Amino acid sequence: MMDLLGTDVLYRRWDAPSAKAVFLLVHGLGAHTGRWDFLANFFARRGYTSYAVELKGFGRTKERPRGHIDSFRVYDRDILALREIIAREHPGKKIFLLGESMGGLIAFNLTCRYPDAFAGQILISPAFKNAMKFPVSAYLTLVSLILVKPKKTIALPFTSAMCTADIDYQKIMDENPDEVRSASLKLLLNIMGEQRKSGRLAGDLSVPALFLLAGEDLLVDARASRKLFKKLKLQDKTLLEYPGLRHALSIEAGRERVFEDILHWVEKKI
């Protein structure tokens, strides 16, 4: 754990000797930095170092209740603080921001606001619109208690099988205490707020963007990603889709094909 500018940043790193460039990885809702092992090890073997931020309220962070954060600006501060650590430890190296699911939403909005911080952004199944089937009771709870009990948590309606078809990794997810399957009312409201902002910010994006969408996504609505992608005024933008693959492409069966596509894209930028 590092302390930079008063912000505690919990993160993991995967080193490559004489790194060609560096990835800053942002995980999704309910996930944690351990989920990045496949991707980060793939890139470490090919000469890229990765740092992954543990978002507060998730993984092994100390904040309670789990699944809660007061504001997404906390995530922004932690990511930018980690970016400064990377810049200090890898001077002159390009830094690419890569986010999955909610992490993709965070990465997109942050890069729109801080265009000089990163050489490019890579979004895996970005959560620009929810596709999870919350029960009616969850919406009633949100409306009735958001002002009086914003930290109240509700169950997230997803399973490991909705994230990946990899049976072995499903078991790992189900047995890993770092996995979180709940979120606070305030966090869910914050997500909706950030989703609304992403459409307004899209015209401001000025760094290269790679969108990677799962063909069988039950957690986020890929149509929203396609729609937002079309709004981007960038010349350097790429959208790739993977028919038959499930939401969490970083841990999905067939993930190496996704990693190869990222590698091909990044190698053109360094």
N, C-alpha and C positions, 0 to 999 in steps of 0.2 A: 504494500500500500504506500502510495506517495501522497505528500501534502504539497500542493502548489497553489499559491495565492489564496490560502485559506480553504481550499477545496480538497477534501479527501477523495482520491481517485483509486479505486480498486480495479486492477487490470491484470491480464495475462499477456505473455509475449512468447513468440516463437521466432528464434533467431536464425538468420542465414548469414554465413560468412560473406563479407563484402557485398552487402545487400544492394541489388539493382534499384529497388524502390521499396516503399513501405505501405502496408495496408493498415488502416484503422478500422476495426470491425465493431459493429453495433448490433447486438442481438435483439430479438423480438420479445413480444409480450409472453411472459411465463418462462422464457428461456434464460440462458446464462452463458458465460464465456467458454465453458467446457464444450458447448455445442460446436465450437469452431475448430476442433482438433483436426477433422478431416481436411477442411479447406486450408487451414494455416500450415499443416504439415505438407500438403501438396505443394504449396507455394514456397515453403522453406527449402524443399528439395530442388526447387528451380531458381533459387537465388533471391527470394523475396522474404523480408521480415514482416511479421504481423504483430500488432498490438490489439487486444480486445478489451473494451471497457465493460465493466460489470455495472449495469444500470442500477441505480439505487432503488431499493425495494425488491430486488431480485437476486438470484444466485446466492452468493455468500456475503452480500452487504449486510450491514447491521441494522438498517432502518426497519422499523415495524409500524404497522402491520406489513407483512409481505404483500407485494402487489400494490403498494401505494406510493405515490409521490405527489407533493403539493403542486408542483409546477414543472412543465417540460423545460423551463429555463434552467433547472438544476441539471438536466441531461445535457443541455447545450454547454453549460459551464464545464462539466466534467469532460466532455468530448474535446472541447477547445483546450482544456488544461492538459489532457493526454496528448493532444497534437503538439503542444509546446514541449513536452517531454521528448516526443519522437524527434522533433526538429533539433533539439539540443543533442540527442544521442546519435542522430543520423544527419549531420549538417549537409545541406545541398541535395539531399535525396527527395524525390517527388513522393508526396503522400496522397494516397487514394482512399477516400471514405467509402466504406462498403457496409450497407445495412440490409438486414433481412426483416420482412414483415413490419412490425411497429418500428424496428430499427431503420427500415427503409424510409418510412415516413419522417422519422427524426432526421435522418441524414439529408433527405431532400430539402426540407424546410431550412435546416441549418446551412446547407451549401448555398441556397438562394440568398440567405442573409449575409453570409461571409464568403463571398466568391473567391477571395484571394487565399483562403486557408488551405485549399486542396487542389490537386492537379486534375481531379476528376471524381465522379461518383458512380458507384455501382449499386443498383437497387435490386434485391432479390425478393420477389413477391411482396412489393411494398404495400402497406396497409392504407391506401388512400380511401378505401371504403370497406366496411365490415361485411362479411358474409356468414358469420357465425349465427346460429339460430338460438338466440336468447329466449327463454320463456317469458310470457307476458308478466309474470311476477317480478322478473328482474327489472323491467321498465317501470313498473309501479313502485318498486323500491327506490329506484333512481329518482323518480319525480317526487316522492313523498319524503325522502330522507337526505337528499343531497345537501340541503342547507343545515340540517341539524346533526347529521352523522356522516360527514363526507369521507371518513376513513373506514366506514363499514364496507366489508368485502363481500363479493358474491362470486359464485362458482363460474368459471369460464367453460362454455359448452364445447370443448374440443378434446379429442383423444390423441394419443401418440400415433394411432393408425391414420388419423387425418393429416398428420404432419409428414409421415414417411411410410413407404411400403417395405422398408428394410425391417424385417421381423426382428432381427437381433438388436437393432437400435431401438425399436419400440420397447423392448424389454429393458434396455438401459434407461430409457426415459422414464418408464413406469417405476423403476426402482431407485432413481436418483433423487436424493432429498433436495438438490439444488433446483429441481423443476418446481414451478409455481403454477397452480391451476386455479388461481383466484385473482381478483383485481378489485381495488377500492372504487367506490362510486366517483370519487374525485378524479382518479386516474382515467376511468372510462369517459368522463366528461371532458377531461383534457385531451384525450385522443380525438374525440369528435371535434373539438375546437381546432386542433392541429390539422385535421382533415379538411376543414373548411378553409383554413389558411393556405393550404397547398395549392389550391386552384388559383388564388389571388397572387401567390408568389411565383407561379410557373413562368410568367413572362420575364421574371428577373433572373432566371437561371442563366449563367454565362460560362459554366465549365462543362466539359464533355460528360455525357451521361450514357450509361448502359443500363437498360431495363431488362430483367430476366424474369419471365412469368411462367408459372406452373400451369399446365393444361387442365389439371384436376384439382383445383384449389377450392376447398370448402371453408377456408378461414377468412380470406379476403376476396373482394370482387375484382377480378382481373380487368373487367370492362372499364372500371374507373382509371386503372393505370394506362390502358390504351388511349382513353379520352384525354388524360392529362399529357401523355406523351405527344399527342398531336398538337397540343397547345404550345409546346416548347418552341421557342424561336431559334434554337440552336441549329447550327449547320452540322455539328459533330454530335449526333445522337443515334443510338442503336437500340432496337427492341428485338429480343429473341424470345421465342416461346417453345415450351417443351411439352408436347402432347403426351398425355398419360402420366406425367409426373405430378406428385403431390406437393403441397404447399412449401414445406421447408426444404428447398432444393439443396441446401448445404449439407443435409444429412440424408437425403433421399437416395434410394437405389438408383444408380445411374448418375450419381453426382459428378463423377469424373468428367463426363461430357460437358457439364456446366462449368466445371473448373477450367477445362481446356478452352472454352469460349471466353472466359474472363481473361485467361493468360494471353490469348491471341489479341484481345482488345487492348490490354494494358501494354503489351510489348510495342504497340504502335505509338504509345504516348511517352516512352522514356528514351 
